[in-house]
Amino acid sequence: MMEVRTMRHPFRVLCAALIAVALGGLLGGCSGGDTSQAQADPGPQGSGVNLAAVPQSAYPLPNANEAACFLNQVSFGANDAEMAKARQYGYSAILEDQFFMPNPGTHEGYINTVSATDLGDQHVMYTFWREAATGQDQLKRRAAFALSQIFVISLQDANLQNFRRGVASYMDMLARNAFGNYRQLLQDVTLHPMMGLYLSHLRNRKEDPALNRVPDQNYAREVMQLFSIGLYRLNPDGTLALDGNGQPVETYGPNDIVGLSRVFTGFSWAGCSSTSTSCFNGSGTQSPNREVMPMQPFPQFHSTSEKSFLGTTLPANTTPDPVGDLNRALDVIAAHPNVGPFIGRQLIQRLVTSNPSPQYVGRVAQAFNTGRYQSGAYVAGTGQRGDLKATIAAILLDSEARTPPAGDPGKTREPILKLAHWMRAFNARSASGSFLVGTTDDPAISLSQSPMRSPTVFNFYRPGYVPPNTAIAAAGLVAPELQIVNEVSVVGYSNFMRSIVQNGAGSNTPRDVQPDYAAEMAVAHDANLLIDRVSLMLTCGKMSAATRNLIVTAVNSIPYPGSNATTARLNRARLAVFFTLSSPDYLVQK
């Protein structure tokens, strides 16, 4: 319970202090008018999978709380429809449904509808929130968001600020690969021009001793450190492999970076002549689609020198072979024994818990390595190493995911997931159909986080971040998301969520994205029934007695029926939702 204990005091004080603010702010300006919202066309429904025929996993059919917990990991947040489906058909049916769910729209497709003169970062945000809130392919979107925090590019980088369409296509590329194979994902990431711009291997030239020029080493370093094997050798369960002196063993050194940097030479914008120097440099006549097309090879700029890295040597040759060298290098990286536990542990952290046991990591790494995972009669995967469908199934159906062990501190919910969860739990809809929620970076007035706007290649937070001078540190645990939590962001988040709970989210007047609290209002006459409902939707029924008593007291302070029963129900519902969103029971996902 380390994270809860660390955060409990400030949030208990905050909740108590906010009672008066909430009663004034949430109730002010409330009306008893119609709370229904314009509904966007949801498009075609369902994957076509016969859910009743999907083999059952090792788990019995879940109850409501268990279904909600599962869906909070599988999607951007549980809602009534998906909970009912999970309870009727079970976990494996939900996974199979999601694995085969069609993708009716793309982020790039939305960006293509926006005038180039009007296009800004906010449009990338709009398409992210639209799909997070309403997309049918929730697991694919959630997995792609997790991958975007491992294979990082960012609109905050000056090199990408004029390529929003390219960033949207990068998001689509991650989604396409979310249930595919890691080796293909690694290749698509490597050759995407947005990654080429971000980590500077687009237009990377071979060495030239006469000019004292060497290839750029940025991508060669990060593809090993962040995208595949990490800094130190790992055991199959993700624990550090130690040398005879009990010290960690480095996975690569400076010479590996030098050798690999030569592999990543001779690639640049696609869509024009591969023998053209001006095309390689990005000048002259360029394809209008170059920012969404995989980079193409330009052999004359590719190194023909020997390339040694990770125990492998590609011999020098007289004819440049950029594609062949790239394929051989990525094969070596993808086959490294570190990849399964290194990538698997980070995906567990993004979806389930910050501190998975070595046994949990080992089981997920085994699914990655074998390309197959089985739970009960249900089997996922192709049997090929690096199968991400098998890996994700292993993460979500593991015993530690379904029944967290005693003492598991869970994971702090990151800000983006909190807002997306609110949208889904309360069936938020966009009047414009575009979910006009722009950047939400500012910690003082917003969320401290916007999708695809990480401050560095190391994401918004490091997977191994340990908050100093805390019980978490004393227990030897990590809490990645707490790296972006501070006194300013705590108050900023609470004020932001108080505002959207009452007024909706996004731009325009009234605000574009509005929730539907009809289900909560239906039981708002009874504070206990209301808290049951809100606790199910937001904490999957894990609200503590202390938090529950505090919120019940606050709800009962709003007279019912008062002068207007509808207004009282709405005010009570809003208050219960806001207080739950601000509680430690919600802020830490269990």
C-alpha positions in Angstrom: 0.0 0.0 0.0 3.0 2.3 -0.3 1.7 4.7 -2.9 -1.6 5.1 -1.2 0.1 5.8 2.1 2.4 8.4 0.6 -0.5 10.2 -1.1 -3.2 9.7 1.4 -2.3 12.7 3.7 -2.3 15.5 1.1 -5.4 14.2 -0.6 -7.4 13.6 2.6 -6.6 17.2 3.6 -7.4 18.4 0.1 -10.8 16.5 0.1 -11.7 18.0 3.4 -10.7 21.5 2.4 -12.5 21.1 -0.9 -15.9 20.3 0.7 -16.8 24.0 0.9 -15.3 24.8 -2.5 -17.0 21.8 -4.1 -20.3 22.7 -2.6 -20.0 26.2 -3.9 -18.2 25.6 -7.2 -20.0 22.4 -8.2 -23.4 23.7 -7.2 -23.0 27.2 -8.6 -24.7 27.7 -11.9 -26.3 24.2 -11.9 -29.6 23.9 -13.5 -32.3 21.3 -13.7 -32.4 21.2 -17.5 -32.1 18.2 -19.8 -28.8 16.4 -19.2 -28.8 14.4 -22.4 -26.1 15.2 -25.0 -25.8 15.0 -28.7 -24.6 11.6 -29.7 -21.9 11.1 -32.3 -22.5 8.4 -34.8 -20.7 5.4 -33.3 -20.2 3.7 -36.6 -20.2 -0.1 -37.2 -20.4 -2.1 -34.0 -18.5 -5.2 -33.0 -15.7 -7.4 -34.2 -17.8 -10.2 -35.7 -16.3 -12.6 -33.1 -18.9 -15.1 -31.7 -18.2 -14.4 -28.1 -20.1 -17.4 -26.8 -17.7 -19.7 -28.8 -14.5 -18.2 -27.4 -12.7 -20.8 -25.2 -12.8 -19.7 -21.5 -9.7 -18.6 -19.7 -8.7 -20.1 -16.3 -11.0 -17.6 -14.6 -14.7 -17.9 -13.9 -17.1 -15.3 -15.2 -16.3 -12.0 -13.3 -18.7 -10.1 -11.0 -19.3 -6.4 -11.7 -16.2 -5.2 -9.7 -13.9 -7.7 -11.3 -15.2 -6.8 -14.8 -14.6 -3.1 -14.1 -11.0 -3.7 -12.9 -10.3 -5.8 -16.0 -11.7 -3.2 -18.3 -9.7 -0.4 -16.6 -6.6 -2.3 -17.8 -7.9 -3.4 -21.2 -9.3 0.0 -22.2 -9.3 3.7 -21.4 -11.9 3.0 -18.8 -14.8 0.7 -17.9 -18.3 1.5 -19.1 -21.7 -0.2 -18.6 -21.8 -1.9 -22.0 -18.4 -3.5 -21.8 -18.9 -4.6 -18.2 -22.1 -6.4 -19.2 -20.3 -8.1 -22.0 -17.4 -9.2 -19.7 -19.8 -10.5 -17.1 -21.7 -12.5 -19.7 -18.8 -13.9 -21.8 -15.7 -13.7 -19.6 -12.2 -12.2 -19.9 -11.0 -14.3 -22.9 -14.0 -13.3 -25.0 -13.3 -9.6 -24.3 -9.7 -10.0 -25.4 -10.7 -11.9 -28.5 -13.3 -9.3 -29.3 -10.7 -6.6 -29.0 -8.0 -8.5 -30.9 -10.3 -8.6 -34.0 -12.1 -5.3 -33.5 -12.0 -3.3 -36.8 -10.5 0.2 -36.9 -13.0 2.4 -38.7 -10.9 5.6 -38.5 -7.3 6.7 -38.3 -5.6 9.7 -36.7 -4.1 10.6 -40.0 -7.5 10.4 -41.6 -8.8 13.0 -39.2 -5.8 15.3 -39.7 -6.3 15.1 -43.5 -9.7 16.7 -43.0 -8.2 19.8 -41.4 -7.0 22.8 -43.5 -3.3 23.0 -43.5 -3.4 26.7 -42.6 -5.4 25.8 -39.5 -3.6 22.7 -38.4 -2.0 22.8 -34.9 -1.0 20.5 -32.1 -4.5 20.7 -30.8 -5.8 18.7 -33.7 -3.6 15.7 -32.8 -5.1 16.0 -29.3 -8.6 16.0 -30.7 -8.2 12.8 -32.6 -6.5 11.1 -29.6 -9.4 12.0 -27.3 -12.0 11.0 -29.8 -10.6 7.5 -30.1 -9.8 7.1 -26.4 -13.4 8.1 -25.5 -15.4 6.4 -28.2 -13.2 4.0 -30.2 -14.4 0.4 -30.3 -10.9 -0.9 -30.6 -10.1 0.1 -27.0 -7.3 -2.4 -26.3 -5.5 -1.5 -29.5 -5.7 2.2 -28.6 -4.6 1.6 -25.0 -1.7 -0.6 -26.1 -0.7 1.9 -28.8 -0.7 4.6 -26.1 1.6 2.4 -24.0 3.9 1.9 -26.9 4.0 5.6 -27.6 5.6 6.0 -24.1 8.3 3.5 -24.9 9.0 4.4 -28.6 8.8 8.1 -27.9 8.5 10.9 -30.3 7.2 14.3 -29.3 5.5 17.4 -30.8 7.5 19.4 -28.2 10.5 18.8 -30.4 11.1 21.7 -32.8 11.9 19.2 -35.7 8.3 17.8 -35.5 6.3 20.9 -34.9 5.4 21.3 -38.6 4.6 17.6 -39.1 1.3 17.0 -37.2 0.1 14.7 -40.0 3.3 12.7 -39.7 2.8 12.4 -35.9 -0.7 11.2 -36.4 0.5 8.6 -38.9 3.1 7.5 -36.3 0.2 7.0 -33.8 -1.6 4.9 -36.4 1.6 2.9 -37.1 1.8 2.0 -33.4 -1.8 0.9 -33.4 -1.3 -1.3 -36.5 1.5 -3.0 -34.7 0.0 -3.3 -31.3 -1.1 -6.9 -31.8 1.6 -7.8 -34.4 5.2 -8.8 -34.0 7.9 -6.8 -32.1 10.4 -7.2 -35.0 8.0 -5.6 -37.4 7.2 -2.9 -34.9 10.9 -2.1 -34.5 11.3 -1.8 -38.2 8.3 0.4 -38.7 9.5 2.6 -35.8 13.0 2.8 -37.2 11.9 3.8 -40.7 9.1 6.2 -39.8 10.3 9.7 -40.8 9.0 11.2 -37.6 11.3 9.0 -35.6 14.0 9.8 -38.1 13.6 13.5 -37.5 13.2 13.1 -33.7 16.3 11.0 -33.2 18.2 12.4 -36.2 18.9 9.4 -38.3 16.9 10.8 -41.2 19.5 12.3 -43.6 22.3 10.5 -41.6 25.4 10.3 -43.8 28.2 7.7 -43.8 31.5 8.6 -42.2 34.0 10.7 -44.1 37.5 10.8 -42.6 38.6 13.7 -44.9 35.8 15.8 -43.4 36.2 14.4 -39.9 32.6 13.3 -40.2 31.1 10.3 -38.4 27.5 9.0 -38.5 25.0 10.4 -36.0 24.9 8.1 -33.1 21.6 9.2 -31.5 19.2 6.5 -32.8 21.9 3.8 -32.4 22.1 4.6 -28.7 18.4 5.0 -28.0 17.2 1.9 -30.0 19.2 -0.2 -27.6 18.8 1.7 -24.4 15.1 2.6 -24.7 13.4 0.5 -27.4 14.8 -3.0 -27.0 17.4 -4.2 -24.5 18.1 -1.5 -21.9 21.4 -0.7 -20.2 22.1 -3.9 -18.3 21.7 -7.6 -19.0 18.6 -9.1 -17.5 17.6 -12.6 -16.3 14.5 -14.0 -18.0 12.4 -12.6 -15.1 13.7 -9.1 -15.5 16.0 -9.1 -12.6 19.6 -7.9 -13.2 22.2 -10.4 -14.3 25.3 -9.9 -12.1 28.9 -10.6 -12.8 31.2 -12.5 -10.5 31.6 -9.4 -8.3 27.9 -8.9 -7.9 27.8 -6.0 -10.3 25.4 -5.4 -13.2 26.7 -6.2 -16.7 26.3 -3.6 -19.4 24.4 -4.7 -22.5 26.4 -2.5 -24.9 29.3 -0.1 -25.0 30.6 2.8 -27.1 31.9 0.5 -29.8 28.5 -1.0 -30.2 27.0 2.4 -30.7 29.6 3.3 -33.3 29.1 0.1 -35.2 25.3 0.4 -35.1 25.3 4.0 -36.1 26.8 3.0 -39.4 23.8 0.8 -40.0 21.4 3.8 -39.7 23.0 5.8 -42.5 21.6 6.5 -46.0 17.9 6.8 -45.1 15.8 9.8 -45.8 12.5 11.1 -47.2 10.6 8.7 -49.5 8.8 9.5 -52.7 11.5 10.9 -54.9 14.7 9.6 -56.6 16.9 7.5 -54.4 20.0 8.7 -56.3 19.2 12.4 -55.8 21.3 14.3 -53.3 18.7 17.1 -53.1 16.0 14.5 -52.3 18.1 13.0 -49.6 18.7 16.5 -48.1 14.9 17.3 -48.2 15.2 20.0 -50.8 14.0 20.2 -54.4 10.8 18.5 -55.5 9.5 16.4 -52.6 6.5 14.1 -52.3 3.5 15.7 -50.5 3.2 12.4 -48.6 6.8 12.1 -47.4 6.0 12.6 -43.7 3.7 9.5 -43.7 5.8 7.2 -45.9 8.6 5.0 -44.5 12.0 6.4 -45.1 13.7 5.1 -48.3 17.3 4.0 -48.7 19.9 6.2 -50.6 22.8 3.8 -51.1 25.4 6.4 -51.9 25.1 7.8 -48.4 25.2 4.5 -46.6 28.4 3.3 -44.9 30.2 0.4 -46.4 32.6 0.0 -43.4 32.5 -2.9 -41.0 29.7 -2.7 -38.5 30.2 -4.5 -35.2 27.6 -4.4 -32.5 26.1 -6.8 -29.8 28.5 -9.6 -30.7 27.7 -9.4 -34.4 29.9 -8.1 -37.2 28.6 -7.1 -40.6 31.7 -7.1 -42.8 32.8 -4.2 -44.9 31.8 -4.4 -48.5 32.3 -2.5 -51.7 28.6 -2.2 -52.6 26.4 -0.3 -50.1 23.4 -2.4 -48.9 21.4 -0.2 -46.6 18.3 -2.4 -46.5 20.2 -5.6 -46.0 22.3 -4.1 -43.2 19.2 -2.7 -41.5 17.4 -6.0 -41.6 20.4 -7.9 -40.2 20.9 -5.3 -37.4 17.2 -5.3 -36.4 17.2 -9.1 -36.4 20.1 -9.1 -34.0 18.4 -6.6 -31.7 15.0 -8.3 -31.7 16.6 -11.6 -30.9 18.5 -10.4 -27.9 17.3 -12.2 -24.7 16.7 -8.9 -22.9 13.9 -7.8 -25.2 11.1 -10.0 -23.6 11.6 -8.9 -20.0 12.6 -5.3 -20.9 9.6 -4.6 -23.0 7.3 -6.9 -21.1 7.9 -5.2 -17.8 7.2 -1.7 -19.2 4.0 -2.9 -20.8 2.9 -4.4 -17.4 3.7 -1.0 -15.8 1.6 0.9 -18.3 -1.4 -1.5 -18.1 -1.4 -3.1 -14.7 1.0 -2.3 -11.9 4.2 -0.4 -11.3 6.0 -3.1 -9.4 5.4 -6.5 -11.0 7.0 -9.5 -9.3 9.9 -11.2 -11.1 7.6 -14.2 -11.6 5.0 -12.0 -13.4 7.7 -10.5 -15.6 9.1 -14.0 -16.3 5.7 -15.3 -17.4 5.1 -12.4 -19.7 8.7 -12.7 -21.1 8.0 -16.4 -21.8 4.9 -15.5 -23.8 7.0 -13.0 -25.8 9.8 -15.4 -26.4 7.5 -18.3 -27.4 4.9 -16.2 -29.2 2.1 -18.1 -27.4 0.1 -17.8 -24.2 -2.5 -20.1 -22.7 -5.0 -19.5 -19.9 -7.4 -22.3 -19.4 -8.7 -23.4 -22.8 -7.9 -20.0 -24.3 -4.8 -19.6 -26.5 -3.4 -16.4 -28.0 -0.5 -15.9 -30.3 1.1 -17.2 -33.5 4.0 -19.1 -32.0 6.5 -16.7 -33.4 8.9 -14.9 -31.0 7.9 -11.3 -30.3 4.1 -11.9 -30.8 2.6 -8.9 -29.0 -0.9 -10.4 -28.9 0.4 -13.3 -26.8 2.4 -10.8 -24.7 -0.6 -8.6 -24.0 -2.8 -11.6 -23.2 -0.2 -12.8 -20.8 -0.1 -9.4 -19.1 -3.9 -9.1 -18.7 -4.7 -12.7 -17.8 -1.9 -13.2 -15.4 -2.9 -14.2 -11.8 -1.2 -11.0 -10.5 -3.3 -8.9 -12.8 -6.6 -10.6 -12.0 -5.9 -11.1 -8.2 -3.2 -8.7 -7.1 -1.0 -10.2 -4.4 -1.2 -8.8 -0.9 0.9 -5.7 -0.6 0.9 -4.9 -4.3 0.9 -1.0 -4.4 -0.8 -0.9 -7.8 0.0 2.0 -10.1 -0.6 5.7 -9.9 -3.0 6.7 -12.7 -1.4 9.1 -15.1 -3.3 12.2 -15.9 -4.3 11.3 -19.5 -5.9 8.1 -18.3 -7.8 9.9 -15.6 -9.5 12.2 -18.1 -10.1 9.4 -20.6 -11.6 7.3 -17.8 -14.0 10.1 -16.8 -15.1 10.4 -20.5 -15.8 6.7 -20.8 -17.3 6.0 -17.4 -19.9 8.8 -17.9 -20.5 8.3 -21.6 -19.1 11.7 -22.6 -20.0 12.9 -26.0 -18.8 15.7 -28.2 -21.2 18.2 -29.7 -18.8 18.8 -32.6 -18.0 15.1 -32.9 -14.3 16.0 -32.7 -13.6 16.1 -28.9 -12.2 19.5 -28.8 -9.8 19.0 -25.9 -6.5 20.7 -26.7 -3.1 20.5 -25.0 -3.3 19.8 -21.3 0.4 20.3 -20.3 0.1 23.1 -17.8 0.4 21.6 -14.3 -1.1 24.7 -12.6 -4.4 24.6 -14.5 -4.5 21.3 -16.3 -3.1 17.7 -16.3 0.7 18.1 -16.6 0.5 15.8 -19.6 -0.7 15.8 -23.2 -0.5 12.8 -25.6 2.5 12.8 -27.9 4.0 15.8 -26.1 6.6 14.2 -23.8 9.4 16.6 -22.8 12.1 14.2 -23.7 12.7 10.8 -25.4 12.6 9.3 -21.9 8.8 9.9 -21.8 6.9 11.9 -19.2 8.5 9.8 -16.5 11.1 7.0 -16.2 10.0 3.4 -15.6 12.4 3.2 -12.7 11.6 6.5 -11.0 11.7 6.4 -7.2 10.2 9.4 -5.4 12.9 10.4 -2.9 12.4 10.4 0.9 9.2 8.3 0.7 7.9 5.0 2.0 8.0 3.9 -1.6 11.8 4.4 -1.7 12.3 2.8 1.6 10.4 -0.3 0.4 12.6 -0.5 -2.7 9.6 0.2 -5.0 9.1 2.5 -8.0 6.3 4.9 -8.9 7.0 6.2 -12.4 3.9 8.5 -12.7 4.8 10.3 -9.5 7.7 11.9 -11.4 5.1 14.4 -12.7 3.3 14.9 -9.5 4.0 17.8 -7.2 2.1 20.4 -5.1 1.3 22.5 -8.1 0.0 19.6 -10.2 -2.1 18.2 -7.3 -4.0 21.4 -7.0 -4.1 22.0 -10.7 -5.5 18.5 -11.3 -8.2 18.9 -8.7 -9.3 22.3 -10.0 -9.3 21.0 -13.6 -11.4 18.0 -12.8 -13.8 20.0 -10.6 -14.4 22.3 -13.6 -14.9 19.5 -16.1 -17.2 17.5 -13.8 -19.4 20.5 -13.6 -19.0 22.1 -17.0 -17.6 19.5 -19.3 -14.3 19.5 -21.2 -12.8 21.2 -24.2 -13.5 24.4 -26.0 -16.7 26.2 -27.0 -19.6 27.4 -24.9 -21.1 25.2 -23.6 -18.0 23.0 -23.6 -17.7 20.6 -26.4 -17.4 17.3 -24.4 -20.3 16.7 -22.0 -20.9 13.8 -19.6 -24.1 11.9 -19.1 -24.8 11.4 -15.4 -28.2 9.9 -15.9 -27.3 6.6 -14.2 -25.9 8.4 -11.3 -28.8 10.8 -11.0 -31.2 7.8 -10.9 -29.8 6.7 -7.6 -28.7 10.1 -6.2 -31.5 10.3 -3.7 -29.7 7.7 -1.7 -26.1 8.6 -0.9 -25.0 5.0 -0.4 -26.5 3.8 -3.7 -24.8 6.7 -5.4 -21.4 5.9 -4.0 -21.9 2.3 -4.9 -22.4 3.3 -8.5 -19.5 5.8 -8.6 -17.2 3.5 -6.8 -17.9 0.8 -9.4 -17.3 3.0 -12.3 -14.1 4.7 -11.1 -12.5 2.4 -8.5 -14.0 -0.9 -9.6 -15.6 -1.2 -6.1 -12.4 -0.7 -4.2 -13.2 2.5 -2.4 -12.1 2.4 1.2 -14.5 2.8 4.1 -12.9 6.1 5.1 -13.2 7.6 1.6 -16.8 6.3 1.3 -17.8 7.9 4.7 -16.3 11.2 3.7 -18.1 11.3 0.4 -21.4 10.1 1.8 -21.2 12.9 4.3 -20.6 15.5 1.6 -23.4 14.1 -0.6 -25.8 14.2 2.3 -25.0 17.8 2.9 -26.9 18.6 -0.3 -30.6 18.5 0.7 -32.9 16.2 -1.2 -35.3 16.8 -2.7 -34.8 20.5 -1.8 -36.5 23.0 -4.0 -35.8 21.1 -7.2 -35.3 17.3 -7.0 -33.6 17.1 -10.5 -31.1 19.8 -9.5 -30.4 18.1 -6.2 -29.8 14.7 -8.0 -27.4 16.3 -10.5 -25.5 18.2 -7.8 -25.1 15.1 -5.7 -23.9 13.1 -8.7 -21.4 15.7 -9.6 -20.1 16.0 -6.1 -19.7 12.2 -5.7 -17.8 12.0 -9.0 -15.5 14.8 -8.2 -14.6 13.7 -4.7 -13.9 10.2 -6.0 -11.7 11.5 -8.8 -9.7 13.4 -6.1 -9.4 10.4 -3.7 -6.4 8.2 -3.1 -8.7 5.2 -3.8 -9.0 6.4 -7.4 -5.6 8.0 -7.9 -3.9 4.6 -7.5 -5.2 1.9 -9.8 -5.4 -1.5 -8.0 
